[in-house]
Amino acid sequence: MLFHPMDILIFIAFGLSMWASFRVRSTFNRWAEVRATSGMTGYDAARRMLDAGGLYDVAIEAVPGTLSDHYDPVHRVVRLSEPVYYESSISAISVACHEIGHAIQHKEHYPMLVARHKIFPVVNFASGVAPILLIIGMLLSMANLVLIGIIFFSVAVAFQLITLPVEFDASNRARKLMLSYGFVTREEEHGVAKVLNAAALTYVAAALISLLQLLKFVMIFANNRD
């Protein structure tokens, strides 16, 4: 089947994803022009938040690129893109503190983060194998192969769904701590929310696309079984 009714929703979700990507970059750029009253750089805010949480052993590194920021739980390193590491804008300290939120989650064994780390190795394998199994299974009308592909694809979808609360929790931690530590003022917190909410939308869009694709495969499998 070349076209499935679910493709309409998937197409809409892809549109949302593209809009979310544009939104996060435009929002970041908008608030990258607004200097934080505290004058702290992304590195300064990240280091102080780590130290305040007793995470003295977590290093911070500058990496090339834009919005390439992430926390590496294996090597216990927060990697900040250069515009975030060196700048003292609302965008810079918002993104930096969000990544520290993940480091704090790691320290406190936040359940959803623990679950994401545990299934990550399986996801790498499943996400690569699932499309192959689904395509071959559908072309050869092998229902069992399609079912196995769906199961593998479900693991990848579960990973993205688990990622949502992890990201939202990291942002909530960042916003609260930034205010309590005086990194931003009450007025500036509005900008922080804009930056972090825009970033969160990209994860929502990605999860929605994967979930709709999974439902499509399940519906095709069910119809072929009838």
MARLUMKOL-652061 format. One record per residue (C-alpha): y, x negated, z negated. Coordinates in Angstrom, 1 decimal. Last residue first. Example, Ala and Ser with C-alpha at 12.3 -4.5 7.8 and 13.67 -1.06 7.14 Angstrom:
BEGIN
v,u,w
-1.1,-13.7,-7.1
-4.5,-12.3,-7.8
END
This chain:
BEGIN
v,u,w
-10.2,8.0,-8.9
-10.5,4.2,-9.5
-8.0,3.4,-6.8
-5.4,5.6,-8.4
-5.9,4.0,-11.8
-5.5,0.5,-10.4
-2.4,1.4,-8.5
-0.9,3.0,-11.7
-1.8,-0.1,-13.7
-0.2,-2.4,-11.2
3.0,-0.3,-11.1
3.1,-0.2,-14.9
2.9,-4.0,-15.0
5.8,-4.3,-12.5
7.9,-1.9,-14.6
7.2,-4.0,-17.7
8.1,-7.3,-15.9
11.3,-5.9,-14.5
12.3,-4.5,-17.9
11.6,-7.8,-19.7
13.8,-9.7,-17.3
16.6,-7.1,-17.7
16.5,-7.2,-21.5
16.5,-11.0,-21.4
19.6,-11.1,-19.2
21.3,-8.6,-21.5
21.0,-10.9,-24.4
23.4,-13.4,-22.8
26.0,-10.7,-22.3
25.6,-9.7,-26.0
26.1,-13.3,-27.1
29.3,-13.9,-25.2
30.9,-10.5,-26.0
29.9,-10.7,-29.7
31.5,-14.1,-30.0
34.7,-12.8,-28.4
34.9,-10.0,-30.9
34.2,-12.5,-33.7
37.6,-14.1,-32.7
39.5,-11.4,-34.6
37.4,-11.8,-37.7
38.0,-15.5,-37.6
35.6,-18.2,-36.3
33.9,-21.2,-37.7
34.7,-20.0,-41.2
31.3,-20.5,-42.7
30.8,-16.8,-43.5
32.0,-15.8,-40.0
29.8,-18.3,-38.1
26.9,-17.4,-40.4
27.0,-13.7,-39.6
27.4,-14.2,-35.9
24.7,-16.8,-35.7
22.1,-14.8,-37.6
22.8,-11.8,-35.4
22.4,-14.0,-32.3
19.1,-15.4,-33.5
17.8,-12.0,-34.3
18.7,-10.6,-30.9
16.9,-13.6,-29.2
13.7,-13.3,-31.2
13.8,-9.5,-31.0
13.7,-9.8,-27.2
11.3,-12.7,-26.8
8.4,-10.5,-28.1
8.9,-8.3,-25.0
8.9,-11.3,-22.7
5.7,-12.7,-24.2
4.1,-9.2,-24.0
4.9,-9.1,-20.3
3.2,-12.5,-19.8
0.1,-11.3,-21.7
0.1,-8.1,-19.7
-0.1,-10.1,-16.4
-3.4,-11.6,-17.6
-4.8,-8.2,-18.3
-3.5,-6.8,-15.0
-5.1,-9.7,-13.1
-8.4,-9.0,-14.9
-8.1,-5.4,-13.8
-7.4,-6.3,-10.3
-10.5,-8.5,-10.2
-12.6,-5.7,-11.5
-11.2,-3.3,-8.9
-12.1,-5.5,-5.9
-10.4,-3.8,-3.0
-10.4,-7.0,-1.0
-6.6,-7.0,-0.5
-6.0,-5.5,-3.9
-8.2,-8.0,-5.8
-6.8,-10.9,-3.9
-3.2,-10.0,-4.6
-3.8,-9.1,-8.2
-5.9,-12.2,-8.9
-3.3,-14.5,-7.4
-0.4,-12.8,-9.2
-2.2,-13.1,-12.6
-3.1,-16.8,-12.3
0.3,-18.4,-12.8
1.6,-16.0,-15.4
-1.7,-16.2,-17.3
-1.8,-20.1,-17.5
1.7,-20.5,-18.9
1.3,-17.4,-21.0
-1.7,-18.8,-22.8
0.2,-21.8,-23.9
3.1,-19.6,-25.1
0.9,-17.2,-27.1
1.2,-19.0,-30.4
4.9,-19.9,-30.0
5.9,-16.3,-29.3
3.9,-15.1,-32.3
5.7,-17.6,-34.6
9.0,-16.5,-33.1
8.2,-12.9,-33.8
7.2,-13.7,-37.4
10.2,-15.8,-38.4
8.7,-18.8,-39.9
11.7,-19.6,-42.1
12.2,-23.1,-40.6
11.6,-21.8,-37.1
14.0,-18.9,-37.5
16.6,-21.4,-38.7
16.1,-23.5,-35.6
16.4,-20.3,-33.5
19.7,-19.4,-35.1
20.8,-23.0,-34.4
20.5,-22.0,-30.7
22.8,-19.1,-31.4
25.2,-21.4,-33.1
25.6,-23.5,-30.0
26.1,-20.5,-27.8
28.8,-19.1,-30.0
30.5,-22.5,-30.6
30.8,-23.1,-26.9
31.9,-19.6,-25.8
34.6,-19.4,-28.5
35.9,-22.8,-27.2
35.8,-26.2,-28.9
34.2,-28.1,-26.0
31.9,-31.1,-26.2
28.4,-29.7,-26.8
28.9,-26.3,-25.1
30.3,-27.7,-21.8
27.7,-30.5,-22.0
24.7,-28.2,-22.3
23.3,-28.2,-25.8
19.8,-29.3,-26.7
18.7,-28.5,-30.3
15.8,-30.8,-31.2
12.8,-30.2,-33.4
10.4,-32.1,-31.0
8.0,-29.1,-30.8
10.5,-26.4,-31.7
12.8,-27.3,-28.8
16.0,-25.2,-29.1
17.8,-24.3,-25.9
21.0,-24.7,-24.0
20.9,-24.9,-20.2
23.9,-22.6,-19.9
25.6,-25.1,-17.6
24.0,-28.4,-16.6
23.4,-31.8,-18.1
22.1,-32.2,-21.7
23.8,-33.1,-24.9
21.4,-33.6,-27.8
21.3,-32.3,-31.4
18.8,-33.5,-33.9
16.9,-31.5,-36.5
16.2,-33.7,-39.6
19.1,-32.4,-41.6
17.9,-28.8,-41.5
19.0,-27.9,-45.0
20.6,-24.7,-43.8
24.1,-26.0,-44.4
23.1,-29.1,-42.5
22.0,-27.1,-39.5
25.2,-25.0,-39.5
27.4,-28.0,-39.8
25.6,-29.8,-37.0
25.8,-26.7,-34.7
29.5,-26.0,-35.4
30.4,-29.7,-34.8
28.3,-29.9,-31.6
29.8,-26.7,-30.2
33.2,-28.2,-30.9
35.3,-27.1,-33.8
39.0,-26.4,-33.5
38.8,-23.8,-36.3
41.1,-21.5,-34.3
38.5,-21.5,-31.5
40.0,-22.3,-28.0
39.8,-19.5,-25.5
39.1,-20.7,-22.0
35.4,-20.8,-22.5
35.8,-17.1,-23.4
36.2,-16.1,-19.8
33.7,-18.6,-18.5
31.0,-17.4,-20.8
31.8,-13.8,-19.9
31.7,-14.6,-16.2
28.4,-16.5,-16.5
26.8,-13.8,-18.7
28.0,-11.0,-16.4
26.8,-12.6,-13.2
23.3,-13.0,-14.7
23.4,-9.5,-16.0
24.4,-8.1,-12.6
21.5,-9.9,-11.0
19.1,-8.5,-13.6
20.5,-5.0,-13.2
19.9,-5.2,-9.5
16.4,-6.4,-10.1
15.9,-3.4,-12.4
17.1,-1.1,-9.7
14.5,-2.7,-7.3
11.8,-2.2,-9.9
12.8,1.4,-10.3
12.5,2.0,-6.6
9.3,-0.1,-6.4
7.7,2.3,-8.8
7.3,4.8,-6.0
4.9,2.3,-4.2
5.5,0.7,-0.8
3.2,-1.6,1.2
0.0,0.0,0.0
END
